[in-house]
Amino acid sequence: RADAEMRIERCAAPFLASGQVRRLRGQLVLEFLPNVHWDKGEATRWIVRDVEARFGKPAWVVFVGDDVTDEDAFAAIERGVGVLVGRRETAAHYQLDSTGEVTALLAWLAGEA
């Protein structure tokens, strides 16, 4: 992993130095994003607006994530729930302990639909 991170950092260095991208660190993840005001929260809001425009009714969001990089999305949810996989302080509404519990949640949601 250390070797992979070093290679990624080396590849990203010119883009970081020029200000074209910014780095977002999380657990076992390095994200490089365009250096604009855009994050998973903005993406979540954009998807909600698009769904509401297409279907003419309020969207209900379920966002499941396991990393600190998901916090913007959890905080952006107005109607629906954010679910953190793991245990720590979070803006998510609920927390699950494993991907097996995520599978059970999705099966339950599919059954309720």
C-alpha positions in Angstrom: 0.0 0.0 0.0 2.8 2.4 0.8 4.3 1.9 -2.6 1.0 2.5 -4.3 0.4 5.7 -2.3 3.9 6.9 -3.2 3.3 6.4 -6.9 -0.1 8.1 -6.7 1.4 11.1 -4.9 4.1 11.3 -7.5 1.6 11.3 -10.3 -0.7 13.8 -8.6 2.1 16.2 -7.6 2.1 18.4 -10.7 -1.7 18.7 -10.6 -1.7 19.5 -6.9 1.2 22.1 -7.3 -0.7 23.8 -10.2 -3.9 24.0 -8.1 -5.9 22.0 -10.6 -6.8 19.3 -8.1 -7.1 19.0 -4.4 -6.5 16.0 -2.2 -9.1 14.5 0.2 -7.8 11.9 2.5 -9.9 9.3 4.1 -9.6 5.8 5.6 -7.8 3.6 3.0 -8.6 6.1 0.3 -7.0 9.0 -1.4 -9.3 11.2 -3.5 -8.1 13.8 -5.9 -10.9 16.2 -6.9 -11.1 19.2 -9.2 -10.2 22.2 -7.2 -13.7 23.6 -7.3 -16.4 23.8 -4.6 -17.8 20.4 -5.2 -18.0 17.4 -2.8 -20.2 14.4 -2.2 -22.8 16.7 -0.5 -23.0 18.9 -3.6 -23.3 15.8 -5.7 -26.1 14.4 -3.5 -28.0 17.7 -3.7 -27.6 17.7 -7.5 -28.9 14.2 -7.8 -31.9 15.0 -5.6 -32.8 18.1 -7.8 -32.4 16.0 -10.9 -34.6 13.2 -9.6 -37.3 15.6 -8.4 -37.3 17.5 -11.7 -37.7 14.2 -13.7 -40.4 12.7 -11.5 -42.1 15.8 -10.2 -42.1 14.7 -6.6 -39.7 14.8 -3.6 -36.8 12.4 -3.6 -36.0 10.3 -0.6 -32.3 9.5 -0.2 -30.4 6.6 1.2 -26.7 7.2 1.3 -24.5 4.5 2.7 -20.8 5.2 3.3 -17.9 4.1 5.4 -15.4 6.9 5.2 -14.9 10.5 6.4 -15.1 11.5 2.8 -18.9 10.6 3.0 -19.7 13.1 5.7 -20.6 15.9 3.3 -23.2 13.7 1.7 -24.6 12.6 5.1 -25.0 16.3 6.1 -26.7 17.2 2.8 -29.6 14.8 3.2 -32.8 16.7 3.8 -35.3 13.8 3.2 -34.0 10.3 3.8 -31.2 8.8 5.8 -27.4 8.6 5.9 -26.0 5.3 7.1 -22.4 5.0 8.2 -20.8 1.6 8.1 -18.5 1.7 11.1 -18.4 3.4 14.5 -17.3 7.0 15.0 -18.9 10.4 15.3 -20.8 11.2 12.2 -23.6 13.3 10.6 -25.2 10.0 9.4 -28.6 9.1 10.9 -27.7 5.5 11.5 -24.7 3.3 11.9 -24.1 -0.3 10.9 -21.3 -2.6 11.8 -20.6 -4.5 8.6 -21.2 -4.9 4.9 -23.4 -7.8 5.8 -25.7 -5.4 7.6 -25.8 -3.2 4.6 -26.9 -6.1 2.5 -29.7 -6.8 5.0 -30.7 -3.1 4.9 -30.8 -3.0 1.1 -32.9 -6.2 1.0 -35.3 -4.8 3.5 -35.6 -1.5 1.6 -36.2 -3.5 -1.7 -38.9 -5.5 0.1 -40.6 -2.3 1.4 -40.6 -0.7 -2.1 
